[in-house]
């Protein structure tokens, strides 16, 4: 990824409001964050209502009352703005993982970092992420973009671990496999979360689905398909 955690940091923490944090920032920064948030909210709503392909950049910029030049200061494309909540999550995940104790089973470290990241995200992010995931599950262009970003995030995670672990451990194939298993478990949880009724697709439900996915990993590794005809 070419962005940093600061670029994607959410507006607040669980239990607080984005407005509380905004008031602590300089006016210029408050305007920047409000514009970015408005573009994300508008894009997700228009994509869900009118369809991703039928929604143009003009539709988004006209509704938010900004120029295309302003849009491209924040996002690279229509796909990019739809994936903003996902990118925010992985940016914060890197912060959380960077502060984690890396002792013990690696899958446990990754699992704790995922749930710890969910606890750090603000309330407005939760709704936006749910909307984004529903779109990713149904729009092929967004599915592909999400998979690409996931690969980039995985590369960043391995880069972070290479700076924190001894060279032999950082290059261990088992570490890379553990990360791939983590990503697979997380995406399985997200798939089930996106398919749930909107009223139940909250953060608590996502944590529970993530816990369930990780609990299934040992059996999944040894799972044997019953013999067929």
VOMAR-502864 format. One record per atom (N, C-alpha, C): residue in one letter; x, y, z. Coordinates in nm, 4 decimals. Layout:
N
A|X|Y|Z
...
This chain:
229
X|0.0838|-0.1187|0.0000
X|0.0000|0.0000|0.0000
X|0.0876|0.1242|0.0000
X|0.0419|0.2281|-0.0572
X|0.1184|0.3513|-0.0606
X|0.0711|0.4506|0.0436
X|-0.0391|0.4190|0.1124
X|-0.0896|0.5078|0.2153
X|-0.0457|0.4590|0.3518
X|-0.0665|0.5423|0.4518
X|-0.0255|0.5088|0.5875
X|-0.1458|0.5072|0.6784
X|-0.1234|0.4631|0.8033
X|-0.2324|0.4609|0.9002
X|-0.2866|0.6015|0.9238
X|-0.2013|0.7003|0.9200
X|-0.2483|0.8380|0.9404
X|-0.3417|0.8805|0.8287
X|-0.3156|0.8364|0.7071
X|-0.4010|0.8738|0.5947
X|-0.5424|0.8211|0.6122
X|-0.5561|0.7044|0.6773
X|-0.6852|0.6383|0.6856
X|-0.7393|0.6325|0.8271
X|-0.6801|0.7054|0.9224
X|-0.7226|0.6913|1.0602
X|-0.8664|0.7364|1.0771
X|-0.9504|0.6538|1.1449
X|-1.0897|0.6912|1.1651
X|-1.1034|0.8162|1.2487
X|-1.2252|0.8716|1.2493
X|-1.2478|1.0003|1.3147
X|-1.2561|0.9923|1.4646
X|-1.2689|0.8747|1.5237
X|-1.2780|0.8660|1.6681
X|-1.2597|0.7241|1.7145
X|-1.2962|0.6955|1.8382
X|-1.2844|0.5636|1.8949
X|-1.4212|0.5153|1.9379
X|-1.4405|0.3840|1.9550
X|-1.5686|0.3349|2.0014
X|-1.6090|0.4024|2.1305
X|-1.7350|0.4423|2.1381
X|-1.7833|0.5101|2.2568
X|-1.7679|0.6607|2.2504
X|-1.6953|0.7101|2.1516
X|-1.6823|0.8543|2.1332
X|-1.7471|0.8893|2.0015
X|-1.7579|1.0166|1.9719
X|-1.8148|1.0578|1.8450
X|-1.7068|1.1209|1.7607
X|-1.7235|1.1104|1.6289
X|-1.6279|1.1739|1.5396
X|-1.6224|1.3232|1.5614
X|-1.7377|1.3825|1.5990
X|-1.7407|1.5254|1.6220
X|-1.6505|1.5698|1.7352
X|-1.6376|1.4853|1.8395
X|-1.5503|1.5190|1.9514
X|-1.4070|1.5348|1.9045
X|-1.3629|1.4417|1.8203
X|-1.2263|1.4485|1.7710
X|-1.2096|1.5628|1.6726
X|-1.3092|1.5830|1.5878
X|-1.2994|1.6898|1.4889
X|-1.2789|1.8250|1.5540
X|-1.3474|1.8483|1.6653
X|-1.3358|1.9786|1.7319
X|-1.1962|2.0047|1.7861
X|-1.1185|1.8985|1.8032
X|-0.9828|1.9148|1.8548
X|-0.8822|1.9473|1.7442
X|-0.9260|1.9385|1.6184
X|-0.8349|1.9570|1.5057
X|-0.8412|2.0992|1.4513
X|-0.7357|2.1435|1.3825
X|-0.7403|2.2733|1.3143
X|-0.8532|2.2753|1.2115
X|-0.9014|2.3952|1.1813
X|-1.0144|2.4099|1.0905
X|-0.9883|2.3433|0.9553
X|-0.8711|2.3630|0.9000
X|-0.8410|2.3063|0.7685
X|-0.8499|2.1544|0.7701
X|-0.7991|2.0938|0.8783
X|-0.8044|1.9486|0.8894
X|-0.9470|1.9003|0.9097
X|-1.0267|1.9758|0.9849
X|-1.1669|1.9392|1.0031
X|-1.2398|1.9384|0.8698
X|-1.2152|2.0383|0.7883
X|-1.2793|2.0443|0.6563
X|-1.2359|1.9271|0.5691
X|-1.1083|1.8937|0.5747
X|-1.0570|1.7836|0.4937
X|-1.1233|1.6515|0.5330
X|-1.1329|1.6280|0.6638
X|-1.1936|1.5034|0.7106
X|-1.3427|1.4982|0.6801
X|-1.4105|1.6114|0.6921
X|-1.5536|1.6144|0.6603
X|-1.5781|1.5874|0.5119
X|-1.4935|1.6439|0.4257
X|-1.5083|1.6205|0.2819
X|-1.4837|1.4738|0.2498
X|-1.3794|1.4179|0.3070
X|-1.3500|1.2763|0.2828
X|-1.4653|1.1883|0.3295
X|-1.5170|1.2154|0.4471
X|-1.6280|1.1360|0.5006
X|-1.7513|1.1502|0.4126
X|-1.7783|1.2711|0.3665
X|-1.8958|1.2932|0.2819
X|-1.8838|1.2171|0.1507
X|-1.7638|1.2132|0.0937
X|-1.7444|1.1392|-0.0308
X|-1.7659|0.9895|-0.0097
X|-1.7169|0.9366|0.1013
X|-1.7353|0.7942|0.1296
X|-1.8829|0.7623|0.1486
X|-1.9508|0.8400|0.2323
X|-2.0919|0.8135|0.2612
X|-2.1771|0.8265|0.1355
X|-2.1481|0.9280|0.0546
X|-2.2240|0.9485|-0.0685
X|-2.2005|0.8350|-0.1665
X|-2.0750|0.7962|-0.1831
X|-2.0435|0.6882|-0.2771
X|-2.1112|0.5581|-0.2363
X|-2.1014|0.5211|-0.1101
X|-2.1606|0.3949|-0.0657
X|-2.3122|0.3963|-0.0839
X|-2.3746|0.5094|-0.0528
X|-2.5202|0.5194|-0.0679
X|-2.5618|0.5144|-0.2140
X|-2.4894|0.5852|-0.3008
X|-2.5256|0.5874|-0.4428
X|-2.4989|0.4521|-0.5090
X|-2.3872|0.3889|-0.4732
X|-2.3578|0.2582|-0.5314
X|-2.4652|0.1566|-0.4932
X|-2.5094|0.1616|-0.3666
X|-2.6117|0.0675|-0.3205
X|-2.7466|0.0971|-0.3846
X|-2.7771|0.2239|-0.4047
X|-2.9085|0.2617|-0.4574
X|-2.9163|0.2532|-0.6092
X|-2.8145|0.3071|-0.6769
X|-2.8200|0.3195|-0.8230
X|-2.7346|0.2166|-0.8960
X|-2.6481|0.1483|-0.8225
X|-2.5572|0.0538|-0.8861
X|-2.4198|0.1152|-0.9058
X|-2.3160|0.0345|-0.8869
X|-2.1793|0.0842|-0.8995
X|-2.1495|0.1323|-1.0406
X|-2.1840|0.0514|-1.1396
X|-2.1508|0.0863|-1.2775
X|-2.2260|0.2104|-1.3249
X|-2.3494|0.2274|-1.2803
X|-2.4311|0.3397|-1.3276
X|-2.3995|0.4703|-1.2563
X|-2.3291|0.4637|-1.1457
X|-2.2934|0.5858|-1.0723
X|-2.1637|0.6420|-1.1289
X|-2.1664|0.7679|-1.1668
X|-2.0477|0.8318|-1.2239
X|-1.9767|0.9179|-1.1201
X|-1.8552|0.9551|-1.1528
X|-1.7828|1.0487|-1.0660
X|-1.8564|1.1815|-1.0592
X|-1.9176|1.2225|-1.1692
X|-1.9960|1.3461|-1.1679
X|-2.1097|1.3379|-1.0672
X|-2.1746|1.2212|-1.0594
X|-2.2822|1.2035|-0.9617
X|-2.2307|1.2277|-0.8201
X|-2.1153|1.1717|-0.7895
X|-2.0605|1.1834|-0.6549
X|-2.0159|1.3256|-0.6239
X|-1.9403|1.3841|-0.7163
X|-1.8878|1.5178|-0.6887
X|-1.9980|1.6234|-0.6886
X|-2.0984|1.6061|-0.7733
X|-2.2102|1.7011|-0.7732
X|-2.2865|1.6960|-0.6415
X|-2.3088|1.5756|-0.5902
X|-2.3860|1.5638|-0.4665
X|-2.3098|1.6208|-0.3476
X|-2.1789|1.5997|-0.3441
X|-2.0980|1.6516|-0.2332
X|-2.0584|1.7974|-0.2572
X|-2.0772|1.8431|-0.3818
X|-2.0437|1.9804|-0.4226
X|-1.8942|2.0072|-0.4129
X|-1.8178|1.9147|-0.4741
X|-1.6738|1.9340|-0.4871
X|-1.6365|1.9060|-0.6324
X|-1.5180|1.9461|-0.6710
X|-1.4714|1.9216|-0.8069
X|-1.4094|1.7823|-0.8175
X|-1.3940|1.7342|-0.9420
X|-1.3243|1.6074|-0.9612
X|-1.1799|1.6180|-0.9117
X|-1.1209|1.7335|-0.9296
X|-0.9837|1.7523|-0.8808
X|-0.9779|1.7293|-0.7301
X|-1.0785|1.7785|-0.6576
X|-1.0832|1.7564|-0.5134
X|-1.1023|1.6085|-0.4827
X|-1.1918|1.5429|-0.5578
X|-1.2133|1.3992|-0.5371
X|-1.0808|1.3244|-0.5458
X|-1.0002|1.3552|-0.6480
X|-0.8765|1.2799|-0.6693
X|-0.7667|1.3160|-0.5693
X|-0.7899|1.4166|-0.4884
X|-0.6977|1.4419|-0.3770
X|-0.7144|1.3360|-0.2683
X|-0.8337|1.2783|-0.2619
X|-0.8651|1.1822|-0.1567
X|-0.8639|1.0375|-0.2059
X|-0.9103|1.0167|-0.3294
X|-0.9291|0.8803|-0.3783
X|-0.8807|0.8692|-0.5224
X|-0.8333|0.7497|-0.5562
X|-0.7789|0.7286|-0.6901
X|-0.8849|0.6898|-0.7916
X|-1.0004|0.6405|-0.7443
X|-1.0998|0.5885|-0.8373
X|-1.2316|0.5656|-0.7659
X|-1.3339|0.5253|-0.8420
X|-1.4620|0.4867|-0.7837
X|-1.4461|0.3667|-0.6910
X|-1.3604|0.2728|-0.7289
X|-1.3366|0.1566|-0.6445
X|-1.2697|0.1984|-0.5133
X|-1.1760|0.2889|-0.5237
X|-1.0984|0.3303|-0.4069
X|-1.1880|0.3884|-0.2976
X|-1.2828|0.4727|-0.3337
X|-1.3686|0.5337|-0.2329
X|-1.4607|0.4287|-0.1713
X|-1.5023|0.3293|-0.2487
X|-1.5885|0.2240|-0.1942
X|-1.5137|0.1370|-0.0942
X|-1.3836|0.1231|-0.1123
X|-1.3024|0.0396|-0.0237
X|-1.2397|0.1184|0.0906
X|-1.2744|0.2447|0.1038
X|-1.2133|0.3275|0.2077
X|-1.2257|0.2665|0.3473
X|-1.3437|0.2152|0.3884
X|-1.3520|0.1559|0.5229
X|-1.2594|0.0357|0.5401
X|-1.2449|-0.0448|0.4361
X|-1.1539|-0.1590|0.4414
X|-1.0098|-0.1124|0.4553
X|-0.9723|-0.0108|0.3824
X|-0.8356|0.0396|0.3894
X|-0.8074|0.1025|0.5252
X|-0.9088|0.1693|0.5821
X|-0.8925|0.2233|0.7163
X|-0.8649|0.1108|0.8154
X|-0.9389|0.0012|0.8007
X|-0.9217|-0.1113|0.8931
X|-0.7788|-0.1655|0.8885
X|-0.7283|-0.1920|0.7683
X|-0.5955|-0.2519|0.7583
X|-0.4861|-0.1551|0.8005
X|-0.5075|-0.0264|0.7813
X|-0.4090|0.0715|0.8270
X|-0.3995|0.0700|0.9795
X|-0.5140|0.0642|1.0473
X|-0.5130|0.0577|1.1932
X|-0.4602|-0.0780|1.2396
X|-0.4919|-0.1846|1.1657
X|-0.4397|-0.3167|1.2006
X|-0.2873|-0.3141|1.2079
X|-0.2238|-0.2454|1.1147
X|-0.0780|-0.2369|1.1173
X|-0.0298|-0.1689|1.2452
X|-0.0995|-0.0649|1.2892
X|-0.0653|0.0008|1.4151
X|-0.0789|-0.0952|1.5324
X|-0.1919|-0.1670|1.5345
X|-0.2189|-0.2597|1.6448
X|-0.1160|-0.3719|1.6456
X|-0.0891|-0.4307|1.5301
X|0.0075|-0.5399|1.5224
X|0.1473|-0.4916|1.5600
X|0.1782|-0.3680|1.5239
X|0.3093|-0.3139|1.5568
X|0.3329|-0.3008|1.7049
X|0.2239|-0.2918|1.7825
X|0.2358|-0.2786|1.9281
X|0.2100|-0.4091|2.0013
X|0.1733|-0.5161|1.9269
X|0.1383|-0.6451|1.9875
X|0.2615|-0.7172|2.0401
X|0.2404|-0.7953|2.1466
X|0.3393|-0.8922|2.1907
X|0.3369|-1.0078|2.0909
X|0.4493|-1.0364|2.0289
X|0.4525|-1.1376|1.9244
X|0.4839|-1.2780|1.9760
X|0.4858|-1.2948|2.1074
X|0.5134|-1.4276|2.1609
X|0.3890|-1.5154|2.1523
X|0.4108|-1.6459|2.1469
X|0.2989|-1.7392|2.1410
X|0.2633|-1.7747|1.9979
X|0.1594|-1.8578|1.9811
X|0.1184|-1.8993|1.8460
X|0.0874|-1.7797|1.7571
X|0.1383|-1.7827|1.6351
X|0.1224|-1.6695|1.5437
X|-0.0238|-1.6448|1.5097
X|-0.1007|-1.7520|1.4896
X|-0.2427|-1.7338|1.4595
X|-0.3138|-1.6612|1.5731
X|-0.2744|-1.6899|1.6960
X|-0.3320|-1.6198|1.8100
X|-0.2971|-1.4720|1.8089
X|-0.1731|-1.4403|1.7705
X|-0.1318|-1.2989|1.7605
X|-0.2160|-1.2264|1.6567
X|-0.2304|-1.2874|1.5397
X|-0.3101|-1.2247|1.4342
X|-0.4571|-1.2117|1.4755
X|-0.5102|-1.3128|1.5397
X|-0.6494|-1.3091|1.5851
X|-0.6701|-1.1947|1.6832
X|-0.5810|-1.1815|1.7809
X|-0.5930|-1.0730|1.8793
X|-0.5786|-0.9364|1.8128
X|-0.4919|-0.9290|1.7121
X|-0.4742|-0.8012|1.6430
X|-0.6001|-0.7631|1.5655
X|-0.6666|-0.8605|1.5053
X|-0.7913|-0.8329|1.4332
X|-0.8988|-0.7812|1.5277
X|-0.9208|-0.8517|1.6384
X|-1.0252|-0.8084|1.7315
X|-0.9865|-0.6776|1.7994
X|-0.8573|-0.6595|1.8258
X|-0.8123|-0.5327|1.8829
X|-0.8345|-0.4160|1.7887
X|-0.8170|-0.4412|1.6597
X|-0.8419|-0.3374|1.5591
X|-0.9896|-0.3018|1.5551
X|-1.0756|-0.4025|1.5592
X|-1.2203|-0.3762|1.5600
X|-1.2593|-0.2897|1.6786
X|-1.1964|-0.3106|1.7917
X|-1.2268|-0.2298|1.9093
X|-1.1828|-0.0845|1.8926
X|-1.0828|-0.0626|1.8101
X|-1.0305|0.0732|1.7907
X|-1.1109|0.1563|1.6917
X|-1.1857|0.0911|1.6029
X|-1.2556|0.1646|1.4976
X|-1.3735|0.2419|1.5549
X|-1.4060|0.3561|1.4947
X|-1.5127|0.4397|1.5492
X|-1.6501|0.3953|1.5011
X|-1.7532|0.4572|1.5569
X|-1.8904|0.4132|1.5300
X|-1.9327|0.4388|1.3858
X|-1.8897|0.5488|1.3275
X|-1.9276|0.5765|1.1886
X|-1.8634|0.4768|1.0936
X|-1.7443|0.4301|1.1270
X|-1.6761|0.3308|1.0429
X|-1.7572|0.2034|1.0349
X|-1.8141|0.1597|1.1443
X|-1.8856|0.0320|1.1478
X|-1.9957|0.0256|1.0425
X|-2.0763|0.1309|1.0323
X|-2.1841|0.1341|0.9334
X|-2.1263|0.1386|0.7923
X|-2.0253|0.2200|0.7710
X|-1.9661|0.2302|0.6379
X|-1.9028|0.0984|0.5942
X|-1.8395|0.0298|0.6866
X|-1.7749|-0.0968|0.6525
X|-1.8784|-0.2021|0.6139
X|-1.9912|-0.2044|0.6855
X|-2.0977|-0.2987|0.6511
X|-2.1501|-0.2716|0.5106
X|-2.1716|-0.1442|0.4777
X|-2.2189|-0.1094|0.3438
X|-2.1151|-0.1464|0.2383
X|-1.9896|-0.1198|0.2689
X|-1.8826|-0.1510|0.1746
X|-1.8738|-0.3005|0.1495
X|-1.8838|-0.3817|0.2555
X|-1.8722|-0.5264|0.2380
X|-1.9865|-0.5832|0.1554
X|-2.1068|-0.5302|0.1716
X|-2.2194|-0.5778|0.0908
X|-2.1935|-0.5489|-0.0573
X|-2.1363|-0.4340|-0.0856
X|-2.1039|-0.4003|-0.2234
X|-1.9932|-0.4909|-0.2774
X|-1.8912|-0.5151|-0.1965
X|-1.7808|-0.6007|-0.2392
X|-1.8309|-0.7402|-0.2731
X|-1.9278|-0.7881|-0.1964
X|-1.9806|-0.9226|-0.2192
X|-2.0629|-0.9317|-0.3476
X|-2.1103|-0.8187|-0.3979
X|-2.2035|-0.8233|-0.5111
X|-2.1522|-0.7586|-0.6393
X|-2.0455|-0.6819|-0.6323
X|-1.9942|-0.6099|-0.7491
X|-1.8574|-0.6669|-0.7870
X|-1.8449|-0.7339|-0.9009
X|-1.7179|-0.7986|-0.9379
X|-1.5981|-0.7035|-0.9373
X|-1.6169|-0.5806|-0.9837
X|-1.5045|-0.4862|-0.9866
X|-1.4546|-0.4564|-0.8465
X|-1.5463|-0.4488|-0.7514
X|-1.5073|-0.4215|-0.6132
X|-1.4492|-0.5462|-0.5470
X|-1.5002|-0.6625|-0.5850
X|-1.4418|-0.7874|-0.5343
X|-1.2948|-0.7962|-0.5742
X|-1.2674|-0.7674|-0.7002
X|-1.1294|-0.7732|-0.7492
X|-1.0420|-0.6688|-0.6796
X|-1.0953|-0.5480|-0.6635
X|-1.0190|-0.4419|-0.5983
X|-0.9905|-0.4769|-0.4530
X|-1.0878|-0.5383|-0.3862
X|-1.0686|-0.5783|-0.2474
X|-0.9611|-0.6858|-0.2350
X|-0.9632|-0.7829|-0.3255
X|-0.8612|-0.8873|-0.3234
X|-0.7217|-0.8295|-0.3484
X|-0.7134|-0.7329|-0.4393
X|-0.5853|-0.6693|-0.4668
X|-0.5346|-0.5944|-0.3443
X|-0.6253|-0.5216|-0.2799
X|-0.5824|-0.4477|-0.1608
X|-0.5430|-0.5431|-0.0488
X|-0.6133|-0.6542|-0.0370
X|-0.5800|-0.7529|0.0651
X|-0.4386|-0.8063|0.0434
X|-0.4022|-0.8287|-0.0816
X|-0.2671|-0.8745|-0.1125
X|-0.1641|-0.7691|-0.0745
X|-0.1966|-0.6430|-0.1000
X|-0.1062|-0.5342|-0.0633
X|-0.0926|-0.5230|0.0881
X|-0.2048|-0.5388|0.1580
X|-0.2016|-0.5334|0.3039
X|-0.1178|-0.6476|0.3597
X|-0.1310|-0.7669|0.3014
X|-0.0520|-0.8812|0.3464
X|0.0971|-0.8542|0.3297
X|0.1336|-0.7917|0.2195
X|0.2737|-0.7571|0.1970
X|0.3231|-0.6585|0.3021
X|0.2393|-0.5609|0.3373
X|0.2763|-0.4643|0.4403
X|0.2917|-0.5309|0.5764
X|0.2033|-0.6268|0.6051
X|0.2110|-0.6982|0.7334
X|0.3412|-0.7764|0.7417
X|0.3763|-0.8479|0.6353
X|0.5027|-0.9220|0.6342
X|0.6218|-0.8272|0.6463
X|0.6112|-0.7098|0.5840
X|0.7178|-0.6111|0.5968
X|0.7337|-0.5639|0.7395
X|0.6217|-0.5402|0.8075
X|0.6264|-0.4992|0.9479
X|0.6899|-0.6091|1.0331
X|0.6477|-0.7329|1.0121
X|0.7021|-0.8436|1.0916
X|0.8505|-0.8645|1.0642
X|0.8935|-0.8385|0.9410
X|1.0352|-0.8554|0.9090
X|1.1216|-0.7561|0.9867
X|1.0617|-0.6431|1.0250
X|1.1357|-0.5433|1.1042
X|1.1334|-0.5753|1.2535
X|1.0384|-0.6582|1.2955
X|1.0249|-0.6887|1.4380
X|1.0814|-0.8251|1.4768
X|1.0934|-0.9154|1.3809
X|1.1376|-1.0508|1.4097
X|1.2806|-1.0729|1.3602
X|1.3512|-1.1696|1.4181
X|1.4829|-1.2070|1.3645
X|1.4696|-1.2519|1.2193
X|1.5726|-1.2318|1.1376
X|1.5627|-1.2639|0.9945
X|1.5117|-1.4044|0.9646
X|1.5585|-1.5036|1.0387
X|1.5145|-1.6402|1.0122
X|1.3672|-1.6598|1.0369
X|1.3144|-1.5965|1.1415
X|1.1722|-1.6096|1.1718
X|1.0874|-1.5320|1.0719
X|1.1335|-1.4138|1.0333
X|1.0559|-1.3291|0.9429
X|1.0408|-1.3932|0.8053
X|1.1387|-1.4748|0.7651
X|1.1349|-1.5374|0.6327
X|1.0770|-1.6790|0.6359
X|1.0334|-1.7227|0.7520
X|0.9842|-1.8597|0.7657
X|0.8553|-1.8780|0.6855
X|0.8517|-1.9843|0.6053
X|0.7333|-2.0103|0.5237
X|0.6102|-2.0305|0.6112
X|0.6282|-2.0804|0.7331
X|0.5150|-2.1028|0.8220
X|0.4482|-1.9718|0.8612
X|0.5269|-1.8640|0.8712
X|0.4698|-1.7336|0.9034
X|0.3814|-1.6850|0.7898
X|0.4279|-1.7026|0.6666
X|0.3482|-1.6600|0.5521
X|0.2196|-1.7419|0.5403
X|0.2309|-1.8718|0.5673
X|0.1114|-1.9566|0.5619
X|0.0135|-1.9171|0.6715
X|0.0653|-1.8872|0.7902
X|-0.0218|-1.8442|0.9002
X|-0.0949|-1.7154|0.8646
X|-0.0268|-1.6247|0.7965
X|-0.0925|-1.5015|0.7542
X|-0.2006|-1.5304|0.6507
X|-0.1729|-1.6201|0.5566
X|-0.2743|-1.6559|0.4564
X|-0.3961|-1.7203|0.5223
X|-0.3731|-1.8033|0.6238
X|-0.4842|-1.8639|0.6968
X|-0.5640|-1.7555|0.7689
X|-0.4941|-1.6596|0.8267
X|-0.5606|-1.5481|0.8953
X|-0.6498|-1.4703|0.7992
X|-0.5957|-1.4387|0.6825
X|-0.6733|-1.3655|0.5823
X|-0.7950|-1.4460|0.5395
X|-0.7771|-1.5774|0.5197
X|-0.8887|-1.6620|0.4789
X|-0.9966|-1.6664|0.5868
X|-0.9564|-1.6780|0.7131
X|-1.0532|-1.6803|0.8227
X|-1.1278|-1.5475|0.8320
X|-1.0544|-1.4387|0.8164
X|-1.1152|-1.3049|0.8229
X|-1.2144|-1.2852|0.7096
X|-1.1772|-1.3241|0.5886
X|-1.2664|-1.3056|0.4754
X|-1.3887|-1.3969|0.4860
X|-1.3725|-1.5145|0.5450
X|-1.4880|-1.6006|0.5692
X|-1.5845|-1.5341|0.6657
X|-1.5309|-1.4744|0.7712
X|-1.6153|-1.4028|0.8675
X|-1.6857|-1.2853|0.8005
X|-1.6142|-1.2126|0.7153
X|-1.6734|-1.0984|0.6465
X|-1.7850|-1.1423|0.5520
X|-1.7650|-1.2550|0.4844
X|-1.8677|-1.3055|0.3929
X|-1.9977|-1.3334|0.4686
X|-1.9868|-1.4000|0.5825
X|-2.1062|-1.4305|0.6614
X|-2.1672|-1.3032|0.7206
X|-2.0825|-1.2101|0.7572
X|-2.1300|-1.0840|0.8155
X|-2.2072|-1.0028|0.7124
X|-2.1548|-0.9957|0.5914
X|-2.2210|-0.9192|0.4858
X|-2.3543|-0.9812|0.4477
X|-2.3668|-1.1124|0.4635
X|-2.4907|-1.1815|0.4268
X|-2.5977|-1.1715|0.5356
X|-2.5589|-1.1275|0.6549
X|-2.6539|-1.1188|0.7657
X|-2.7472|-0.9999|0.7470
X|-2.8677|-1.0036|0.8047
X|-2.9574|-0.8878|0.7986
X|-2.8887|-0.7630|0.8536
X|-2.9178|-0.6492|0.7942
X|-2.8510|-0.5245|0.8336
X|-2.8653|-0.4964|0.9830
X|-2.9778|-0.5353|1.0410
X|-3.0027|-0.5062|1.1823
X|-2.9075|-0.5815|1.2750
X|-2.8540|-0.6947|1.2272
X|-2.7654|-0.7743|1.3127
X|-2.6190|-0.7611|1.2742
X|-2.5895|-0.6925|1.1640
X|-2.4515|-0.6814|1.1154
X|-2.3783|-0.5701|1.1897
X|-2.3573|-0.5904|1.3200
X|-2.2847|-0.4908|1.3970
X|-2.1469|-0.5453|1.4333
X|-2.0715|-0.4651|1.5058
X|-1.9338|-0.5028|1.5394
X|-1.9273|-0.6287|1.6265
X|-2.0200|-0.6390|1.7215
X|-2.0224|-0.7555|1.8098
X|-2.0408|-0.8834|1.7296
X|-2.1292|-0.8776|1.6305
X|-2.1527|-0.9938|1.5450
X|-2.0273|-1.0275|1.4647
X|-1.9585|-0.9266|1.4141
X|-1.8376|-0.9511|1.3360
X|-1.7288|-1.0137|1.4233
X|-1.7150|-0.9681|1.5462
X|-1.6175|-1.0288|1.6374
X|-1.6508|-1.1759|1.6600
X|-1.7796|-1.2052|1.6805
X|-1.8212|-1.3439|1.7038
X|-1.7933|-1.4310|1.5819
X|-1.8195|-1.3792|1.4632
X|-1.7933|-1.4550|1.3409
X|-1.6431|-1.4759|1.3205
X|-1.5638|-1.3765|1.3567
X|-1.4185|-1.3900|1.3472
X|-1.3686|-1.4970|1.4432
X|-1.4187|-1.4956|1.5664
X|-1.3812|-1.5983|1.6643
X|-1.4197|-1.7370|1.6130
X|-1.5386|-1.7486|1.5542
X|-1.5840|-1.8771|1.5022
X|-1.4939|-1.9261|1.3893
X|-1.4547|-1.8347|1.3005
X|-1.3690|-1.8727|1.1882
X|-1.2337|-1.9226|1.2372
X|-1.1746|-1.8535|1.3337
X|-1.0453|-1.8978|1.3850
X|-1.0577|-2.0292|1.4610
X|-1.1685|-2.0481|1.5312
X|-1.1886|-2.1737|1.6038
X|-1.1981|-2.2914|1.5083
X|-1.2429|-2.2659|1.3846
X|-1.2592|-2.3726|1.2861
X|-1.1298|-2.4076|1.2142
X|-1.0253|-2.3273|1.2307
X|-0.9017|-2.3486|1.1542
X|-0.8394|-2.4855|1.1800
X|-0.8210|-2.5297|1.3050
X|-0.7562|-2.6605|1.3257
X|-0.8300|-2.7748|1.2548
X|-0.9631|-2.7747|1.2647
X|-1.0395|-2.8795|1.1970
X|-1.0328|-2.8641|1.0459
X|-1.0285|-2.7378|0.9982
X|-1.0235|-2.7147|0.8541
X|-0.8932|-2.7692|0.7941
X|-0.7835|-2.7529|0.8663
X|-0.6540|-2.7996|0.8151
X|-0.6543|-2.9509|0.7976
X|-0.7209|-3.0208|0.8880
X|-0.7252|-3.1662|0.8776
X|-0.8522|-3.2215|0.8183
X|-0.9330|-3.1329|0.7611
X|-1.0635|-3.1764|0.7106
X|-1.0464|-3.2706|0.5920
X|-1.1208|-3.3814|0.5969
X|-1.1172|-3.4790|0.4892
X|-1.2552|-3.4902|0.4272
X|-1.2622|-3.4727|0.2975
X|-1.3909|-3.4817|0.2277
X|-1.4327|-3.6292|0.2214
X|-1.5550|-3.6589|0.2623
X|-1.6004|-3.7992|0.2528
X|-1.5903|-3.8493|0.1097
X|-1.5530|-3.9746|0.0948
X|-1.5369|-4.0316|-0.0395
X|-1.6668|-4.0321|-0.1164
X|-1.6603|-3.9981|-0.2431
X|-1.7773|-3.9965|-0.3290
X|-1.7804|-4.1164|-0.4209
X|-1.8805|-4.1162|-0.5078
X|-1.8933|-4.2283|-0.6008
X|-1.7818|-4.2209|-0.7035
